[in-house]
């Protein structure tokens, strides 16, 4: 069964989790694992929530679903384990960080984005699991009800968060966010198909840091 360690702050703040909805979903996924290969592994399904507690969130980056290739999904949107080749979207994210934050100077970035998560960057996929080699295969499993509620609860009960919405799917979540209380940054998805249509050059990472500093928080070390 999936490990629920360190989800207490989310269960306290998100009524759907307090009611045990995430546990029912995890049990369903565990049953599906008997017949299908599913990513990420059980202990990593809720990793994004475990490493970034509710009250620690400062930035939210929304993804669609986990990577569906072997060894890639680690429980955080866009992240892969250290030593795994960076997928194209993550490479473009690093390109923009390098351009936006480090003036284009070469940097060695770890593909494991836990370092961001520990600074309050919630790397949240809309669906927390996926069937091997089948993108969006768990989009109707029930995860969206949970992750939509997480986004809405963060918006309603916190102030001065930064929401990065990259691509049409992430931008469809915009109605869940109170733009009067938070900064919403929108750009095309960082995938090779759309990165050159406005993601590269968007400046989201410096804009996020400027907003955090302006509201009394420390900048993220991207």
N, C-alpha and C positions, 0 to 999 in steps of 0.2 A: 504493500500500500504506500501511497505517497506520503512523504514526511511533511507534517504541518508545523514544524518547529518555527518559531519566530513570526508567526502570522497574527499574534495577539493584537497588535495595534490595528491591523486591517479589520479583524473581526469586531473590534470595539467600535470602529467608525463606519463600517459599511454594513447596513442592516441585512443585506442579502447573504453576507458571509456569516454574520451572527446567527442567521437561521440555518446555516450549514449547507448552503447551496453549493459552495465550492467542494465540499466533501462528497456530496452526491455525484458531482461531475467527475471528481477524481476516481471514485469507485467505478463509474461507467468506463472511464478510460482504462483503468486497471483490468477490467473485464475484456475490453477490446484488445489489450496487449496479448491475450492468449491466442488470438487468431491473426493479428496484424503486427507489423513492426511500426512502432509509434515513437515519435520524437517530441520533446527531449526525454531523457530517461526519467523514471518516476521521481527521483530525488531532486530533479531540476525543474519540475513543472511550475512551481511557485517561487522560483529563485529570485525573480525580479522583485517580488513583494517581500521576500525574506531579507534581502540585502538592503532594501530601501524601505524602512518603516514609514507608515502613513505620515507621521508628524515630521519626518526628515525630508519629505519630498520638496524639491525646489524647482525642478525642471521635469517635464514629462515629454518623452519622445515616443511617438506611437508607431508601431509596426503592424503588419497585417497578421502574419502567423509565423511560426518557427521555420527555420530552414529545414528542408525535407530530405537532405542528403546525409549519409552516414557520418557521424562524428561532428556535425556542424552545430546543431541546436544546443544551446547551453542555458536556456531559460530566460534570456534577455533579448529584447528586440535588437537586431542588427549585429549582435555579438556572436563570436565563435570562440571556442577554447584556444588558449595559447598554443601556438605551434601548428594550428590549422590554417591553411591558406585563406586569406581574407577574400570573401565573396566580392563581386564587383560593386555592389551597393556600399559595402563597408569601405572599400578602397576609395570610392568617391567621397564618402563622408570624411575620411582622413585627408583627402586632397583639399577639401573645403576648410577643414580645421587648420591645416598647414598654411593655406593662403590667408585665411581670415584672422587667425590668432598669432601665427608665427612669421608673418610677412613673407611667406613662401620659402622659408628656410627648411631644409630637409630635416625630418624628424623620424624617429623610430617609434611607431605606435604599436602597443600590444593589441592583438585582436580581441582579447578578453576585456570587455568594458566594465568589469567589476569596479575598476578604479573610478569610473564616472558614477556608478550606482552608489558607491559608498560616500560620495559627495552630495547625494540627494537628487541624482538624475534617475528618474523612474523610466526604465526601458521596457515599455509595456506593449506586448502584442495583443491584438483584438481577440485572437484565439490562442490559447496557451499550449495546444498540442496539434500535431499534424501526422497523417499517415505517411510512411516512407514513400518518397518519390511522387507524391500527389499533393501539390500546392493547394491550399484552401480546403483540404478534404474534411476538416473538422469545423468549418465555419458555421454549420447548422447544428452542431452538437450541443450548443447552449452556452458556450464561452462568452459570446457577445453580450448576453444579458448581464453577466458578471462584470466584464471589463467596462461596459458602458456605465454601469452603476458606480464603479470605482472612479471613472473620470468625472461623472456628475457630482459625486460626493466630495472629491477633492476640490472641484470648482466651488461648491456651495459652502464648504466649511473651512477653507483655507483662503489666504489672500496673497496676492503678488507672486503667483506661480507663473512659469513660462511654459507654454504648450507649443511644441514644434510639430506641425502637421505637414508631412511630406507626401504629396500625391493625393489622388482623389479619394482613396479609401480613408486615409487619416483625416482628410478635410471634411468627410461626411460626419465626423464626430464634433464638428464645430458647434452645432446647436446645443451640445451638452455643457458648453463652457461659457461662463459669464465674462464677456469681454470687458465689462466695466471693472472687474476685480483682478483680471489677469492679463498677461501679454500673450497674444496668439500670433505665432509666426507661421506663415504658409509659404510653401515652395513646391515645385515638382519633386517627384520621387528621385532619390539618388541612384536609381538603377541606370545602366548604360543607355536605355531607351529614352530617358528623359532628363538625365542629369545636366546635359548641356542646354536644356531649355529653361534654365533658371535656378536649378539647385546650386550648381557651381557658380559662386559669386553672390549667393543669397545673403551672406553675412550673419546668419542666424546665431552663431556661437558668440561673436562679439556683442551682438544686440542683446542676447540673453544675459551676458555678464554685466553689461551696462545697466540693464533693468534691475538685476539683483542688487547691484551696488547702490543704485538710486533709491532702493527700498530697504536699505540697511542690512543687506546680506553680503556675504563674501562671494567673489567670482568663482566659477568652476575652473579648475585646472584641466582644460581639455587636452 
